[in-house]
């Protein structure tokens, strides 16, 4: 199964959990080969956490290990040092990027502030 199809399938599955809206108000047409890069996830950040190895995680829906979705920021990203990340707990946030599975849970790697929008 190719990556864009998996991303769309994952989006449909997650939307049943209420994390990703199934439909948007306006239709945006994008080429099929770019579909995986245009997934947007919206939800409330339950916990912000930095691991021992320096990666920062935004857990949506519930704190780890019961999170519904995770946004993760690599330790070498300039964004990982931003103290404003800690203010996201309890806030509604939109993440845009490629959805991948890590240990059976969906996540988006955040490498740019353009991927993160406060609601």
Backbone as a chain_set.jsonl record, in Angstrom:
{"seq": "XXXXXXXXXXXXXXXXXXXXXXXXXXXXXXXXXXXXXXXXXXXXXXXXXXXXXXXXXXXXXXXXXXXXXXXXXXXXXXXXXXXXXXXXXXXXXXXXXXXXXXXXXXXXXXXXXXXXXXX", "coords": {"N": [[0.85, -1.159, 0.0], [0.668, 2.181, -0.926], [2.247, 5.224, 0.343], [0.743, 7.78, 0.195], [-1.894, 6.79, -0.054], [-2.145, 5.336, 2.342], [-1.985, 7.444, 4.17], [-4.321, 8.91, 3.588], [-6.233, 6.944, 4.169], [-5.705, 6.563, 6.892], [-6.407, 9.094, 7.81], [-9.174, 9.063, 7.354], [-9.901, 7.004, 9.124], [-9.124, 8.097, 11.624], [-10.774, 10.313, 11.703], [-13.182, 9.294, 12.452], [-12.849, 9.135, 15.156], [-13.074, 11.675, 15.964], [-10.907, 13.393, 15.944], [-9.852, 14.381, 13.574], [-11.516, 16.423, 11.341], [-13.859, 15.151, 9.028], [-14.719, 16.424, 6.745], [-14.011, 19.524, 5.118], [-14.829, 23.048, 5.071], [-14.345, 24.285, 2.64], [-13.413, 23.062, -0.525], [-10.253, 21.903, -1.421], [-8.113, 21.351, -4.032], [-5.518, 19.152, -4.656], [-2.52, 17.778, -6.09], [-2.256, 14.222, -6.421], [0.218, 13.091, -5.731], [1.121, 14.792, -3.766], [-0.518, 14.56, -1.634], [-0.068, 13.348, 0.927], [1.392, 15.258, 2.247], [-0.329, 17.202, 2.968], [-2.122, 16.789, 5.014], [-4.22, 17.726, 7.65], [-4.478, 17.901, 11.098], [-6.584, 18.385, 13.83], [-7.046, 19.319, 17.176], [-7.238, 19.128, 20.813], [-4.513, 19.867, 22.851], [-3.339, 17.688, 25.165], [-1.095, 17.177, 26.676], [2.237, 18.399, 26.977], [5.479, 17.365, 26.438], [8.907, 16.744, 27.04], [11.259, 14.424, 26.13], [13.886, 12.308, 27.537], [15.812, 12.125, 25.564], [15.556, 14.526, 24.301], [13.589, 15.105, 22.379], [10.47, 16.717, 21.735], [7.051, 16.364, 22.566], [3.664, 16.676, 21.578], [0.813, 15.705, 22.911], [-2.351, 14.675, 21.898], [-5.78, 14.663, 22.846], [-5.423, 12.855, 25.057], [-3.005, 12.175, 27.644], [0.184, 10.551, 27.062], [0.29, 7.126, 27.832], [-2.104, 7.054, 26.438], [-2.795, 8.712, 24.378], [-4.482, 10.095, 21.519], [-3.4, 11.081, 19.264], [-0.206, 12.314, 18.15], [2.026, 15.046, 17.958], [5.322, 15.476, 17.081], [8.435, 16.963, 17.89], [11.612, 17.155, 16.716], [14.7, 17.042, 18.576], [16.805, 18.546, 17.488], [15.594, 20.579, 16.141], [14.907, 24.039, 15.698], [12.54, 24.884, 16.718], [12.086, 23.251, 18.91], [13.256, 24.415, 21.141], [11.641, 26.492, 21.799], [9.992, 28.25, 24.233], [7.281, 28.775, 24.211], [5.934, 26.513, 23.468], [5.13, 25.126, 25.736], [2.898, 26.436, 26.556], [0.856, 25.424, 25.099], [-0.65, 23.38, 26.172], [-3.883, 22.25, 26.79], [-4.921, 23.853, 24.837], [-6.503, 24.402, 21.65], [-5.28, 23.119, 18.675], [-3.974, 23.1, 15.337], [-2.31, 20.833, 13.263], [-0.235, 20.392, 10.467], [0.932, 18.126, 8.066], [2.774, 15.124, 7.276], [1.189, 12.189, 8.087], [2.219, 9.564, 10.061], [2.622, 6.218, 11.335], [3.622, 5.318, 14.581], [4.598, 2.839, 16.571], [1.983, 1.91, 16.36], [0.427, 4.173, 16.725], [-0.877, 7.252, 15.435], [1.05, 9.994, 14.137], [2.536, 13.255, 13.579], [5.462, 14.662, 12.339], [6.939, 17.6, 13.404], [8.56, 20.197, 11.994], [8.632, 22.81, 11.391], [7.389, 26.082, 12.152], [5.291, 26.764, 10.556], [3.734, 24.526, 10.337], [2.156, 24.38, 12.551], [-0.701, 25.651, 14.023], [-2.516, 27.797, 16.092], [-5.817, 27.615, 17.394]], "CA": [[0.0, 0.0, 0.0], [1.563, 3.33, -1.017], [2.181, 6.165, 1.463], [-0.398, 8.706, 0.134], [-3.137, 6.063, 0.221], [-2.168, 5.045, 3.786], [-2.264, 8.686, 4.882], [-5.74, 9.205, 3.41], [-6.964, 5.929, 4.922], [-5.521, 6.884, 8.304], [-7.206, 10.282, 8.064], [-10.569, 8.636, 7.435], [-10.067, 6.25, 10.365], [-9.021, 8.997, 12.765], [-11.916, 11.223, 11.73], [-14.229, 8.619, 13.204], [-12.582, 9.366, 16.576], [-13.312, 13.079, 16.257], [-9.681, 14.18, 15.987], [-9.721, 15.054, 12.285], [-12.805, 16.58, 10.68], [-13.932, 14.389, 7.791], [-14.921, 17.345, 5.632], [-13.718, 20.923, 5.39], [-15.849, 23.911, 4.51], [-14.026, 24.55, 1.247], [-12.65, 21.983, -1.144], [-8.96, 22.281, -1.975], [-7.653, 20.284, -4.908], [-4.063, 19.025, -4.68], [-2.093, 16.599, -6.847], [-2.216, 12.988, -5.632], [1.561, 12.837, -5.209], [1.373, 15.69, -2.65], [-1.598, 14.401, -0.654], [0.428, 13.014, 2.26], [1.99, 16.441, 2.853], [-1.374, 18.197, 3.191], [-3.075, 16.329, 6.015], [-4.322, 18.611, 8.803], [-5.062, 17.294, 12.283], [-6.997, 19.421, 14.766], [-7.486, 18.788, 18.454], [-6.781, 19.794, 22.027], [-3.264, 19.317, 23.383], [-3.522, 17.213, 26.534], [0.173, 17.219, 27.4], [3.483, 18.735, 26.278], [6.483, 16.597, 27.164], [10.214, 16.584, 26.413], [11.852, 13.162, 26.568], [15.301, 12.351, 27.944], [16.682, 12.332, 24.4], [15.404, 15.895, 23.821], [12.439, 15.307, 21.494], [9.293, 17.256, 22.421], [5.825, 15.734, 22.08], [2.36, 17.267, 21.866], [-0.164, 14.619, 22.941], [-3.714, 15.132, 21.67], [-6.85, 13.812, 23.356], [-5.043, 12.352, 26.379], [-1.554, 12.071, 27.813], [0.809, 9.262, 26.785], [0.216, 6.298, 26.63], [-3.482, 6.991, 25.955], [-3.01, 9.776, 23.395], [-5.12, 9.73, 20.259], [-2.537, 11.572, 18.194], [0.975, 13.005, 18.662], [2.915, 15.853, 17.134], [6.647, 15.415, 17.731], [9.406, 17.942, 17.433], [12.958, 16.627, 16.949], [15.537, 17.848, 19.478], [17.682, 19.443, 16.748], [14.784, 21.611, 15.51], [14.895, 25.315, 16.415], [11.237, 24.961, 17.378], [12.092, 22.494, 20.17], [13.718, 25.282, 22.227], [10.686, 27.579, 21.975], [9.253, 28.085, 25.488], [5.843, 28.912, 23.954], [5.347, 25.182, 23.321], [4.546, 24.709, 27.015], [1.596, 27.096, 26.718], [-0.127, 24.771, 24.228], [-1.472, 22.437, 26.935], [-5.259, 22.684, 26.934], [-5.306, 24.701, 23.699], [-6.88, 23.754, 20.397], [-4.165, 23.314, 17.745], [-3.99, 22.399, 14.047], [-1.002, 20.416, 12.756], [-0.237, 19.981, 9.067], [2.118, 17.359, 7.717], [2.62, 13.724, 6.873], [0.813, 11.327, 9.198], [2.869, 8.257, 10.062], [2.348, 5.435, 12.528], [4.745, 4.956, 15.433], [4.074, 1.878, 17.551], [0.54, 1.801, 16.196], [-0.257, 5.447, 16.987], [-0.602, 8.245, 14.394], [1.814, 11.17, 14.542], [3.11, 14.15, 12.567], [6.741, 15.268, 12.708], [6.847, 19.042, 13.262], [9.896, 20.764, 11.774], [8.478, 24.217, 11.05], [6.257, 26.746, 12.802], [4.198, 26.805, 9.582], [2.923, 23.317, 10.502], [1.418, 24.461, 13.809], [-1.561, 26.834, 14.076], [-3.428, 27.839, 17.24], [-7.213, 27.925, 17.075]], "C": [[0.907, 1.237, 0.0], [1.275, 4.36, 0.075], [1.009, 7.144, 1.355], [-1.726, 8.009, 0.443], [-3.261, 5.75, 1.704], [-2.528, 6.291, 4.571], [-3.741, 9.047, 4.781], [-6.584, 8.218, 4.207], [-6.876, 6.217, 6.413], [-6.358, 8.1, 8.683], [-8.672, 9.919, 8.226], [-10.822, 7.885, 8.736], [-10.054, 7.16, 11.583], [-10.237, 9.91, 12.846], [-13.103, 10.597, 12.443], [-14.055, 8.797, 14.693], [-12.788, 10.824, 16.954], [-12.059, 13.926, 16.316], [-9.517, 14.979, 14.706], [-11.101, 15.207, 11.666], [-12.797, 15.864, 9.337], [-14.049, 15.307, 6.577], [-14.517, 18.754, 6.055], [-14.782, 21.769, 4.727], [-15.593, 24.241, 3.056], [-13.176, 23.416, 0.709], [-11.364, 22.54, -1.737], [-8.477, 21.101, -2.787], [-6.127, 20.311, -4.942], [-3.703, 17.792, -5.491], [-1.953, 15.393, -5.923], [-0.844, 12.741, -5.013], [1.941, 13.757, -4.058], [0.392, 15.499, -1.502], [-1.087, 14.16, 0.754], [1.014, 14.223, 2.986], [0.947, 17.485, 3.238], [-2.438, 17.738, 4.174], [-3.052, 17.311, 7.179], [-5.06, 17.9, 9.917], [-5.392, 18.426, 13.245], [-7.468, 18.77, 16.054], [-6.919, 19.579, 19.609], [-5.541, 19.084, 22.561], [-3.485, 18.965, 24.852], [-2.242, 17.338, 27.347], [1.295, 17.625, 26.451], [4.59, 18.103, 27.104], [7.78, 16.567, 26.373], [10.864, 15.342, 27.002], [13.311, 13.347, 26.958], [16.232, 12.588, 26.763], [16.473, 13.699, 23.744], [14.281, 16.146, 22.846], [11.263, 15.82, 22.322], [8.045, 16.705, 21.749], [4.605, 16.535, 22.503], [1.351, 16.127, 21.782], [-1.563, 15.197, 22.832], [-4.702, 14.134, 22.269], [-6.617, 13.304, 24.762], [-3.526, 12.299, 26.438], [-1.084, 10.664, 27.454], [0.637, 8.36, 28.004], [-1.18, 6.201, 26.019], [-3.808, 8.064, 24.923], [-3.692, 9.229, 22.147], [-4.221, 10.06, 19.082], [-1.371, 12.306, 18.827], [1.626, 13.849, 17.576], [4.269, 15.804, 17.819], [7.624, 16.33, 17.04], [10.796, 17.401, 17.755], [13.806, 17.593, 17.784], [16.411, 18.842, 18.737], [16.926, 20.54, 15.996], [14.845, 22.887, 16.348], [13.601, 25.473, 17.205], [11.244, 24.267, 18.745], [12.519, 23.341, 21.365], [12.741, 26.416, 22.535], [9.864, 27.369, 23.249], [7.737, 28.203, 25.314], [5.163, 27.558, 23.78], [4.612, 24.75, 24.582], [3.192, 25.351, 27.259], [0.504, 26.435, 25.874], [-1.037, 23.798, 24.971], [-2.861, 23.038, 27.156], [-5.768, 23.548, 25.803], [-5.64, 23.864, 22.481], [-5.84, 24.135, 19.346], [-4.441, 22.543, 16.457], [-2.554, 22.08, 13.662], [-1.164, 19.998, 11.307], [1.05, 19.24, 8.782], [1.779, 15.948, 7.302], [2.311, 12.892, 8.113], [1.508, 9.983, 9.021], [2.483, 7.533, 11.335], [3.652, 5.152, 13.26], [4.178, 4.095, 16.557], [2.557, 1.848, 17.56], [-0.242, 3.078, 16.431], [0.105, 6.455, 15.895], [0.135, 9.459, 14.956], [2.228, 11.985, 13.332], [4.411, 14.705, 13.133], [6.642, 16.767, 12.413], [8.263, 19.6, 13.149], [9.85, 22.255, 11.48], [7.28, 24.809, 11.795], [5.057, 26.841, 11.866], [3.262, 25.602, 9.722], [1.983, 23.394, 11.699], [0.627, 25.765, 13.856], [-2.47, 26.728, 15.291], [-4.816, 28.207, 16.764], [-7.722, 28.98, 18.007]], "O": [[1.813, 1.338, 0.828], [0.192, 4.368, 0.66], [0.316, 7.336, 2.354], [-2.582, 8.575, 1.123], [-4.343, 5.878, 2.276], [-3.29, 6.217, 5.535], [-4.35, 9.447, 5.773], [-7.553, 8.617, 4.853], [-7.879, 6.122, 7.122], [-6.952, 8.133, 9.76], [-9.34, 10.414, 9.134], [-11.845, 8.101, 9.385], [-10.886, 7.01, 12.478], [-10.684, 10.247, 13.942], [-13.945, 11.314, 12.985], [-15.018, 8.63, 15.441], [-12.691, 11.181, 18.128], [-12.137, 15.09, 16.707], [-9.09, 16.133, 14.745], [-11.798, 14.209, 11.482], [-11.825, 15.963, 8.589], [-13.531, 14.993, 5.505], [-14.667, 19.125, 7.219], [-15.556, 21.27, 3.91], [-16.542, 24.459, 2.303], [-12.321, 22.879, 1.413], [-11.385, 23.529, -2.469], [-8.434, 19.975, -2.291], [-5.518, 21.344, -5.217], [-4.497, 16.855, -5.574], [-1.569, 15.541, -4.763], [-0.751, 12.236, -3.894], [2.974, 13.544, -3.423], [0.468, 16.209, -0.499], [-1.634, 14.726, 1.701], [1.121, 14.213, 4.212], [1.293, 18.538, 3.774], [-3.553, 18.259, 4.159], [-1.978, 17.691, 7.645], [-6.144, 17.356, 9.704], [-4.576, 19.324, 13.456], [-8.204, 17.783, 16.026], [-6.213, 20.57, 19.42], [-5.522, 17.862, 22.705], [-3.778, 19.833, 25.674], [-2.285, 17.574, 28.555], [1.304, 17.248, 25.279], [4.641, 18.277, 28.321], [7.755, 16.383, 25.156], [11.004, 15.22, 28.218], [13.896, 14.407, 26.738], [17.304, 13.172, 26.918], [17.127, 14.011, 22.749], [14.028, 17.3, 22.502], [11.077, 15.411, 23.469], [7.983, 16.591, 20.525], [4.518, 17.011, 23.634], [1.065, 15.635, 20.69], [-1.926, 16.102, 23.583], [-4.493, 12.922, 22.21], [-7.535, 13.323, 25.582], [-2.848, 12.369, 25.412], [-1.852, 9.704, 27.532], [0.832, 8.825, 29.127], [-1.416, 5.347, 25.164], [-4.979, 8.298, 24.626], [-3.51, 8.071, 21.769], [-4.271, 9.406, 18.039], [-1.508, 12.864, 19.916], [1.758, 13.423, 16.429], [4.361, 16.065, 19.019], [7.653, 16.463, 15.816], [11.131, 17.207, 18.924], [13.641, 18.81, 17.7], [16.739, 19.891, 19.292], [17.539, 21.342, 15.292], [14.836, 22.82, 17.577], [13.582, 26.127, 18.248], [10.489, 24.653, 19.637], [12.173, 23.012, 22.5], [12.988, 27.215, 23.438], [9.111, 26.4, 23.334], [6.985, 27.772, 26.188], [3.945, 27.458, 23.927], [3.583, 24.081, 24.502], [2.415, 24.864, 28.081], [-0.654, 26.848, 25.932], [-2.091, 23.427, 24.454], [-3.004, 24.162, 27.636], [-6.935, 23.941, 25.805], [-5.124, 22.76, 22.305], [-5.549, 25.314, 19.146], [-5.056, 21.477, 16.476], [-1.681, 22.946, 13.724], [-2.13, 19.319, 10.959], [2.128, 19.663, 9.199], [0.626, 15.628, 7.013], [3.08, 12.889, 9.075], [1.403, 9.347, 7.973], [2.063, 8.161, 12.307], [4.658, 4.794, 12.647], [3.387, 4.557, 17.379], [1.925, 1.771, 18.614], [-1.469, 3.064, 16.344], [1.258, 6.516, 15.469], [-0.112, 9.894, 16.08], [2.269, 11.482, 12.209], [4.452, 15.163, 14.274], [6.299, 17.158, 11.297], [9.062, 19.493, 14.079], [10.89, 22.897, 11.334], [6.286, 24.124, 12.036], [3.925, 26.984, 12.328], [2.118, 25.656, 9.271], [1.098, 22.55, 11.841], [1.198, 26.849, 13.745], [-3.117, 25.703, 15.503], [-4.978, 29.011, 15.846], [-8.881, 29.385, 17.907]]}, "num_chains": 1, "name": "protein.A"}
